Amino acid sequence: MNLGFGVGLRDVHFSYLLEQPPAAWGVDWFEIVSENFFDDDGFAGHVLDRVREERAVVMHGVALSIGGTDPLDCDYLNKLKVLAERLDPALISDHLCWTGVDGRTTHDLLPLPLTEECLDHVAARVHTVQDFLGRQIVLENPSTYVEFEVSAMPEWEFLGRLAETTDCALLLDVNNVYVSAYNHGLDPVAYIEGIPPERVAYVHLAGPSDHGTFLLDSHDHPVVDDVWPLYDLAQERTGGVATLLEWDADIPAFPDLVSELDRARVRCLS
Amino acid sequence: MSELAALQSAMLAACTAGEGVDAAVSAVRGAGRMAPQARLGIYARGYRARLLECLRGEYKVTRAVVGEQVFDLFALGYIEANPPRSPSMFDLGARFADYLDDTRPSDADAIARLPADVARLDRARLESRRAAGVESIPGDRSIDAATVLTNPELRVRVPASLVLLRLGFDVLAAVAAADRGQPVPTPAAVDSYVAVARRRYRVAVHALAPWQYALLLACGSDATRLRAVVAGEEWPVVASWLPAAVDAGMLTTG
């Protein structure tokens, strides 16, 4: 199932989407940040329902903490399930990360040590979540700024083995590949070639910010030139999967966002 | 504790409080253009910036009233005292007004109560925006005073999107100025009653008379027979105000 070309649903665009006819939106689907719509019976929920009437929606979470060592949060999972029952999303995704421990959260996507112990730990939790939701989940490679001494395998191998073990799908964020590869001196092409293409459900694009000694996954710029060849490679290896453009700060007007998305559309057509 | 749990505890401490840095640093590879401590610093700065930005966005009137520097001091103190525990960012600022109250010096002037009062109003506006409102109530409709006066069985209820506040300052002018991005006048110290209500997904702040505040408090979320909570002699006054209250989303007959 290829959903086509989508963007993140953000509140700065709510009025535009309500005012414009859906045929003029210029996108095939929307991705939402799942947690932003938990317990929201206001305007955001209203807009989401209107959008869902017209387009497919993917629920993309940032707080599942699939790699965390605290017990899985049952209240969180219940809210995720309730939202999924309301929206019937095409996919439910989150990140290969942990967000907190000892009852605390950082609201960040923190990196995991890539060890056999951690792989077993994450796999067990993926099984639990998939059983609870009654469906496959999709996990994204995060941008990272540290690697751990104990790590014993590259991230692409960890993700591939996790997908093989649990039958989860993968969200390949080519910008995150670029950011992590830059930050750790890795080869981004080798990363993408190491990901099992048949497991990739969709691809993320975004723009990072350059802080000199490191790149930050800030989602506040257009896609950088170096990322486009990686995107082409990902599309070539997967045989063509859905594309989602993320933009979360200094967000442009919706038509400008769609123009940036169209750069991906054109590359896939050529 | 497993090695994974120990590593996560060390990294959380290093990234949120600058504690346990040695344990986290020793776990991080130092290869490349950045040392482990600098790499962990990216997460530490991100943690602080992310939470601060959330509070700045949610407490806009408070920020305008106390100024950006003072607000950031309040907010960073709050984050340190109340580190986030909920997966929802919406919950981060839930206790901010209480924190401002709790940390106010006991011998401070009355004006020192202002930040907490304004923070309560900011939070109320946020809660009203997300709660279930009259928009989703099928039977919600406008009424007129004649209908109120001639219908002794009239029942009303308040939607979840209504938040009632009793404050020590008149904050309405400050709210209006902050919303327009204009300089904010210092609110006068005076007992005030406020309703934060929503209609057609637009949240507004309304000044209330004490009897209006008491009436809305008496009307719960279940349908309440109006005659049961309004004394006979007050009936004409209530009937003349009720249509406006319904139109503002404070009450519904649905």
Chai-1 contact restraints between the chains, C-beta under 6 A:
chainA,res_idxA,chainB,res_idxB,connection_type,confidence,min_distance_angstrom,max_distance_angstrom,comment,restraint_id
A,E35,B,P87,contact,1.0,0.0,6.0,A-B,restraint_1
A,E35,B,S88,contact,1.0,0.0,6.0,A-B,restraint_2
A,F38,B,S88,contact,1.0,0.0,6.0,A-B,restraint_3
A,D40,B,R130,contact,1.0,0.0,6.0,A-B,restraint_4
A,D41,B,A131,contact,1.0,0.0,6.0,A-B,restraint_5
A,D41,B,A132,contact,1.0,0.0,6.0,A-B,restraint_6
A,G42,B,R129,contact,1.0,0.0,6.0,A-B,restraint_7
A,G42,B,R130,contact,1.0,0.0,6.0,A-B,restraint_8
A,F43,B,Y201,contact,1.0,0.0,6.0,A-B,restraint_9
A,A63,B,P87,contact,1.0,0.0,6.0,A-B,restraint_10
A,T69,B,L4,contact,1.0,0.0,6.0,A-B,restraint_11
A,T69,B,A5,contact,1.0,0.0,6.0,A-B,restraint_12
A,T69,B,Q8,contact,1.0,0.0,6.0,A-B,restraint_13
A,Y76,B,P87,contact,1.0,0.0,6.0,A-B,restraint_14
A,W98,B,Q8,contact,1.0,0.0,6.0,A-B,restraint_15
A,V101,B,Q8,contact,1.0,0.0,6.0,A-B,restraint_16
A,V101,B,S9,contact,1.0,0.0,6.0,A-B,restraint_17
A,V101,B,L12,contact,1.0,0.0,6.0,A-B,restraint_18
A,G103,B,R85,contact,1.0,0.0,6.0,A-B,restraint_19
A,R104,B,P83,contact,1.0,0.0,6.0,A-B,restraint_20
A,R104,B,R85,contact,1.0,0.0,6.0,A-B,restraint_21
A,T105,B,P84,contact,1.0,0.0,6.0,A-B,restraint_22
A,T106,B,Y47,contact,1.0,0.0,6.0,A-B,restraint_23
A,H107,B,R50,contact,1.0,0.0,6.0,A-B,restraint_24
A,D108,B,G46,contact,1.0,0.0,6.0,A-B,restraint_25
A,C118,B,L4,contact,1.0,0.0,6.0,A-B,restraint_26
A,Y145,B,R39,contact,1.0,0.0,6.0,A-B,restraint_27
A,Y145,B,I42,contact,1.0,0.0,6.0,A-B,restraint_28
A,V146,B,V28,contact,1.0,0.0,6.0,A-B,restraint_29
A,V146,B,R39,contact,1.0,0.0,6.0,A-B,restraint_30
A,E147,B,R29,contact,1.0,0.0,6.0,A-B,restraint_31
A,F148,B,A27,contact,1.0,0.0,6.0,A-B,restraint_32
A,E149,B,A27,contact,1.0,0.0,6.0,A-B,restraint_33
A,E149,B,R29,contact,1.0,0.0,6.0,A-B,restraint_34
A,G185,B,G32,contact,1.0,0.0,6.0,A-B,restraint_35
A,T213,B,R33,contact,1.0,0.0,6.0,A-B,restraint_36
A,T213,B,M34,contact,1.0,0.0,6.0,A-B,restraint_37
